[in-house]
Amino acid sequence: MVRYHVFDFPGWKLLLEKTSPNALHDSDARYDPPKCDEDTRVEVTGEIMDWIKDRGGPQRLLCMTGAAGSGKSALQQTTAEICQESGILACTFFFSASDPTRNTVKQFIPTIAYQLGRTNDTLRRWIKAAVENDPLIFSKSLRTQMSALIVVPSQQCQGLGMNLTTLPYVILIDGLDECSGEDRQAELLTAIKECLLITGLPFRISIASRPEWAIRTALEPGGHLCKVAYHIQLSDQYDASADMCRYLQRRFEDIGLRISDSHWFAQNDIDTLVGAASGQFIYVATVYKYVSERRASPAERLKAVLTWTPHAGQIARPFETLDVLYTKILSAAKKAYEAVDTHHGRDFLLLFRAHHINHSGIKSNATTYRHPASFFFYALAWS
């Protein structure tokens, strides 16, 4: 039997090998991440920050749920930046279905432990020692990993007289629904409750997710998080219409400066688009991405979008206008592609699909709403 000496395993280096740098809120892989514009989503951002700053509050877990496109990631990104500026941000983890380094729970706890270790030298030494004491810790259950790499090192610091409340304490988790496997999502929620909440460590943890099975059942009456979590539902309670108007107004004005034409759009255009959004920020963000493509005429593209937009009263479901918009953009790209003689009859949709899979590694087509930016990368390439 091979015997290993604890010093054969430099703990911090091994921990780093197990992390997901792409999951950090300021990762280069998330360049230009969605975030709230100035003076937008003020009500819900204020509610989140009030909860974060109420360190004596009984609920140290916040769960923010909402449909795809409701602005959860933008709110988490904005919250992360506010907390970082205030010196209270401890950790972030942004799940992504299209990134194999952050679409599972495997890298979650090492990434959180790494960030916690960076907040304090003593805590980092205890985390490093935990890895060196058990180099196979990363192959164990989430609860065991969380206990060994986060709970025990924190308690050891407390045993030395350290006041953990003086350290950064906010942990932000985005896109739990983009983690593969509903059972693993549920396991992570359970580990967070049993290790980070019941043990009394001074963290305040915010999780954003679509209301899918794992988090929905945990939060409903009788669920194990029902009484311990502060729940924000991004629904009609938070009317984002005014925010969407400001968003489009500012961005369309920026386009006007770029093309030296401040009259290329009308206020009525913005009102029409916001009305068609059905309260979903993703719609107006998608419109802006399409209209602002530098190789095209913003006025012509805006006119096209308005032509595609159903009239008030014709929208049967929240994402109907987004379905129409995606379909029309893809059709326009297909038409432009096929108009070029050099393509020799190669099938546009087949190439589009292959390029999408090759670039993102996505093996299903169920990620359109989650990744509108990647959608435009492909569609605009042929527009």
ZAMARGU-4260 file (C-alpha; in steps of 0.2 Angstrom, whole numbers, plus 5000, padded with zeros to 4 digits):
<rodrens>
0) 5000/5000/5000 | 5007/5017/4995 | 5009/5029/5010 | 5008/5048/5008 | 5015/5061/5019
5) 5004/5075/5022 | 5017/5087/5015 | 5017/5078/4999 | 5000/5088/4996 | 5002/5107/4996
10) 4984/5110/5001 | 4981/5127/4994 | 4988/5122/4976 | 4977/5106/4976 | 4962/5117/4981
15) 4965/5129/4967 | 4965/5115/4955 | 4947/5110/4960 | 4940/5128/4959 | 4930/5136/4945
20) 4938/5153/4941 | 4924/5156/4928 | 4911/5156/4942 | 4917/5171/4950 | 4907/5187/4948
25) 4922/5197/4941 | 4928/5182/4930 | 4935/5186/4913 | 4924/5172/4906 | 4909/5182/4912
30) 4915/5198/4903 | 4901/5212/4902 | 4889/5202/4913 | 4871/5208/4915 | 4869/5220/4929
35) 4856/5233/4934 | 4857/5250/4926 | 4858/5265/4937 | 4841/5270/4944 | 4834/5253/4939
40) 4827/5239/4950 | 4829/5251/4964 | 4815/5243/4975 | 4821/5225/4974 | 4840/5230/4975
45) 4836/5240/4991 | 4826/5225/4998 | 4841/5214/4995 | 4854/5226/5003 | 4842/5229/5018
50) 4842/5210/5021 | 4861/5209/5019 | 4864/5223/5031 | 4852/5216/5044 | 4865/5205/5052
55) 4854/5202/5067 | 4839/5196/5057 | 4833/5178/5060 | 4834/5173/5042 | 4852/5171/5035
60) 4847/5164/5019 | 4838/5173/5005 | 4831/5164/4990 | 4826/5175/4975 | 4816/5166/4962
65) 4809/5171/4945 | 4806/5166/4928 | 4820/5166/4915 | 4823/5183/4909 | 4816/5191/4925
70) 4833/5199/4930 | 4840/5187/4943 | 4858/5187/4937 | 4858/5206/4934 | 4852/5208/4952
75) 4865/5196/4959 | 4879/5204/4949 | 4874/5221/4955 | 4873/5215/4973 | 4890/5207/4971
80) 4898/5224/4965 | 4889/5234/4979 | 4895/5222/4992 | 4913/5221/4985 | 4914/5240/4986
85) 4908/5240/5004 | 4920/5226/5009 | 4908/5214/5014 | 4908/5202/4999 | 4915/5185/5004
90) 4911/5173/4989 | 4901/5172/4973 | 4897/5157/4962 | 4888/5160/4946 | 4882/5143/4939
95) 4880/5142/4920 | 4872/5127/4910 | 4884/5130/4895 | 4900/5130/4905 | 4906/5113/4911
100) 4917/5120/4924 | 4902/5128/4933 | 4887/5118/4928 | 4889/5105/4942 | 4892/5105/4960
105) 4909/5098/4959 | 4918/5114/4959 | 4906/5124/4970 | 4913/5121/4988 | 4932/5122/4983
110) 4928/5138/4974 | 4919/5145/4990 | 4932/5139/5001 | 4946/5147/4991 | 4937/5164/4991
115) 4934/5163/5010 | 4952/5158/5013 | 4957/5174/5003 | 4948/5185/5016 | 4959/5180/5031
120) 4977/5172/5032 | 4972/5161/5048 | 4957/5154/5039 | 4967/5151/5024 | 4979/5141/5034
125) 4966/5130/5042 | 4958/5127/5025 | 4974/5122/5018 | 4978/5110/5032 | 4960/5102/5030
130) 4965/5098/5012 | 4982/5091/5016 | 4974/5081/5030 | 4962/5073/5018 | 4968/5075/4999
135) 4952/5065/4994 | 4940/5077/5002 | 4934/5083/4985 | 4927/5066/4981 | 4916/5066/4996
140) 4898/5071/4999 | 4894/5090/4998 | 4890/5090/5016 | 4907/5082/5021 | 4916/5094/5010
145) 4907/5109/5017 | 4910/5104/5034 | 4928/5100/5032 | 4933/5115/5021 | 4921/5129/5028
150) 4913/5125/5044 | 4928/5117/5054 | 4941/5130/5048 | 4929/5144/5053 | 4926/5136/5070
155) 4945/5133/5073 | 4947/5152/5070 | 4934/5156/5083 | 4943/5144/5095 | 4958/5155/5093
160) 4948/5170/5098 | 4944/5177/5081 | 4928/5187/5078 | 4921/5180/5062 | 4909/5195/5061
165) 4923/5206/5056 | 4926/5197/5040 | 4917/5198/5024 | 4901/5188/5026 | 4890/5189/5010
170) 4889/5173/4999 | 4880/5175/4983 | 4875/5160/4972 | 4867/5163/4955 | 4858/5151/4943
175) 4855/5136/4954 | 4843/5129/4941 | 4858/5129/4929 | 4867/5116/4940 | 4865/5099/4932
180) 4854/5087/4941 | 4839/5092/4952 | 4845/5080/4965 | 4862/5088/4966 | 4853/5105/4968
185) 4843/5098/4982 | 4858/5091/4990 | 4867/5108/4989 | 4852/5117/4997 | 4852/5104/5011
190) 4871/5106/5014 | 4869/5124/5015 | 4856/5123/5028 | 4864/5110/5039 | 4882/5117/5038
195) 4881/5135/5036 | 4864/5140/5044 | 4862/5128/5059 | 4880/5129/5064 | 4877/5148/5067
200) 4892/5154/5056 | 4889/5173/5053 | 4887/5171/5034 | 4872/5179/5024 | 4868/5168/5009
205) 4858/5174/4994 | 4853/5161/4981 | 4845/5165/4964 | 4836/5152/4954 | 4821/5149/4942
210) 4807/5141/4953 | 4811/5123/4948 | 4809/5108/4958 | 4823/5108/4970 | 4821/5126/4977
215) 4802/5126/4974 | 4799/5111/4985 | 4811/5117/4998 | 4802/5134/5000 | 4784/5128/4999
220) 4775/5125/5015 | 4782/5110/5024 | 4799/5112/5014 | 4815/5112/5024 | 4819/5130/5019
225) 4802/5137/5021 | 4804/5144/5039 | 4823/5148/5037 | 4823/5158/5021 | 4818/5175/5016
230) 4810/5173/4999 | 4809/5186/4986 | 4798/5182/4971 | 4802/5192/4955 | 4784/5193/4949
235) 4771/5206/4946 | 4775/5212/4964 | 4790/5221/4956 | 4784/5230/4941 | 4799/5233/4930
240) 4791/5243/4916 | 4798/5260/4922 | 4815/5252/4923 | 4814/5245/4906 | 4809/5262/4899
245) 4825/5270/4907 | 4835/5255/4900 | 4830/5257/4882 | 4830/5276/4883 | 4848/5277/4889
250) 4854/5264/4876 | 4845/5271/4862 | 4852/5288/4866 | 4869/5281/4866 | 4866/5273/4849
255) 4860/5291/4843 | 4877/5298/4849 | 4886/5285/4839 | 4876/5287/4823 | 4875/5306/4825
260) 4856/5306/4825 | 4846/5309/4841 | 4829/5307/4832 | 4831/5289/4826 | 4819/5283/4838
265) 4803/5289/4846 | 4796/5288/4864 | 4781/5278/4857 | 4793/5265/4850 | 4800/5262/4868
270) 4783/5261/4875 | 4778/5248/4863 | 4793/5237/4866 | 4791/5238/4885 | 4772/5234/4883
275) 4777/5219/4873 | 4790/5213/4886 | 4777/5206/4898 | 4788/5212/4912 | 4803/5202/4907
280) 4819/5211/4906 | 4826/5199/4894 | 4815/5205/4880 | 4821/5223/4880 | 4839/5217/4882
285) 4837/5206/4867 | 4829/5220/4857 | 4844/5231/4861 | 4857/5218/4856 | 4849/5216/4839
290) 4846/5234/4836 | 4864/5240/4841 | 4873/5228/4830 | 4886/5240/4822 | 4886/5233/4805
295) 4867/5236/4803 | 4856/5252/4803 | 4848/5254/4820 | 4833/5263/4813 | 4830/5249/4801
300) 4832/5235/4814 | 4821/5244/4826 | 4807/5246/4812 | 4809/5227/4809 | 4807/5223/4828
305) 4792/5234/4829 | 4784/5226/4814 | 4787/5209/4822 | 4779/5215/4839 | 4761/5208/4842
310) 4749/5222/4846 | 4742/5224/4864 | 4729/5211/4868 | 4737/5198/4856 | 4750/5191/4868
315) 4744/5175/4875 | 4759/5170/4886 | 4774/5179/4894 | 4787/5174/4881 | 4777/5174/4865
320) 4785/5190/4859 | 4802/5183/4864 | 4798/5168/4853 | 4793/5179/4839 | 4809/5190/4841
325) 4821/5175/4841 | 4812/5167/4826 | 4812/5183/4816 | 4831/5186/4820 | 4836/5169/4815
330) 4825/5170/4799 | 4833/5186/4794 | 4851/5179/4797 | 4846/5164/4787 | 4840/5175/4773
335) 4856/5185/4773 | 4867/5170/4774 | 4858/5162/4759 | 4860/5178/4749 | 4879/5176/4748
340) 4884/5165/4733 | 4900/5158/4741 | 4890/5147/4753 | 4887/5135/4739 | 4870/5129/4746
345) 4876/5123/4763 | 4862/5122/4775 | 4861/5137/4786 | 4852/5129/4801 | 4863/5114/4801
350) 4879/5125/4802 | 4871/5136/4815 | 4867/5121/4826 | 4884/5114/4824 | 4893/5131/4827
355) 4882/5133/4843 | 4887/5116/4850 | 4905/5118/4845 | 4907/5135/4853 | 4897/5132/4869
360) 4897/5114/4872 | 4878/5114/4874 | 4871/5097/4870 | 4853/5102/4871 | 4842/5116/4864
365) 4834/5121/4880 | 4846/5135/4884 | 4840/5149/4873 | 4832/5159/4886 | 4846/5157/4898
370) 4859/5163/4885 | 4853/5176/4874 | 4870/5184/4872 | 4877/5168/4864 | 4862/5166/4853
375) 4866/5183/4846 | 4884/5179/4843 | 4879/5166/4831 | 4864/5174/4823 | 4872/5191/4820
380) 4887/5182/4813 | 4877/5179/4797 | 4865/5194/4798
</rodrens>
